[in-house]
Amino acid sequence: MKKLATLFLLFAILISCQKPAVSKPDNLIDEEVMVDIIYDISVLEAMKSQKAVILEANKINPNTYIYKKYKIDSLQFANSDKFYASDIKKYKEIFDKVNKRMEEKIEGFEKDKTSKRAPDELKLK
């Protein structure tokens, strides 16, 4: 009986490993585009908490801005985010890329700060 239970458990584990936790959506956002989107969302969220006046003065709704910029909708983003989040290693890679980009921008801002030149990203277009 123990052998049968062990065999059944092994079989169940093998079958469960074959199926992805979340199926790949038909309109999956490319990984590099997801990095760009998550980076932009992070910047906009920071602006919302630090410089909300700039967003309000320019009538920028962060969600609408992201959807228009990347020509996506909320469902496509949610499904893609859910798909990538189902693979923790892939999701970590995405956020590591976002974090690296943020660190590079901060270093650039620090250099511009010492040279007394305003970074291009602070200028409204």
N, C-alpha and C positions, 0 to 999 in steps of 0.2 A: 504494500500500500504506500509506503514511504517513497519507493522508487517511482511509482505512478504519479504521486503528488509532485515530486521533484521534476519529473519529465514534463508534466503539465505546466509547471511554473516556468521551466526553461522555454517551452514552446510559446507560452504567453508572452514572455519577455522578447523573444525573437520576433514574433508577429508585431508587437507594439513598437519595436524599434524600426520596423519597415515603413510605417505610416508617419508622414510629417504631422506635427501637432496642428499646424494651420496650413491649409492648402494655398498654393500660390495663386494670387488674384490675377485675373485676365489682364488688368491694366496696371500691373505692378510698376511702381516708380523705380527707376534705375537707382542703384545703390549710391552712386556719386551725386545724383540729384537729391537723394534723401539727405546726404551730408549737407548739401547747400541749403536745403529747406530747414533742417534742424538748426543750422548755424544762424540763418536769418531769423528764425523764430526766437532763438536765444538772444540775439541782439535786440529784437523788437520788445521782448519781455523785459530786458534790462532797461530799455528806453522808457517803457511804460512805468516802471517803478522809479526811475531817476529823472527822466525828462518828458513826462507825460504832456507837458505844455507844447512841446515841439510836434508831437503826434497829433494833438488836438488842433493846433494852429494850421497844420497841413492837411487836416481831415483824413488822417490815415487810420484805418481800422486794421490792426495787425493781421487778423485772419483773412479778411478780404484781400489785403495786399499780397499775402503769400499765395492765395489761390489764383489771383490774376497774374502775378509774376511768373508762376510756374505752369499756368494753364491746367490746373487740376481742380478737383472739387473736394469737399470735406470727406466724402465717402471713400474716394480713391486714396486720399492721404491716410485715413483711419485704417483702411484695409492693408495698405502697404506697411504702415507702422506696425500693425498687429503681426503681419507676416515676418518682418525683420525681428521683432521682439520675441517671436517664438524660437528663434535661434540665438541664444544668449551670446555666443561667441561673435556672431556676425553683428549683433546689435552693439556689443562692446567696441568692435572695430569701427563702426560708424561713429560712435560717441568719442572714441579716441581721436578720430580724424577731426571732428568738430573741435575738440579740446585743443588739439595741436594748432589748428587755424586760429583759434582765439588767442592762444599764447603768442603766436607770431604777430597778430594784430596789436596785442598789448605791447610787445617789444617795439613794434613800429611806432606806436603812439608815444612811447617813452623816448625814443630817438627824436621824434618830431618835437616833443615837449622841450628837450634840451636845445634843439636848434631854433626854437621859437617859431616854427612854421606849423600852420594848422594842417592836420592830415586831410587828404582828399575826402575820406569817408565822413568827415564831420561837416562837410559843405553840402547844403541842400541843393538838389538839382531841380 
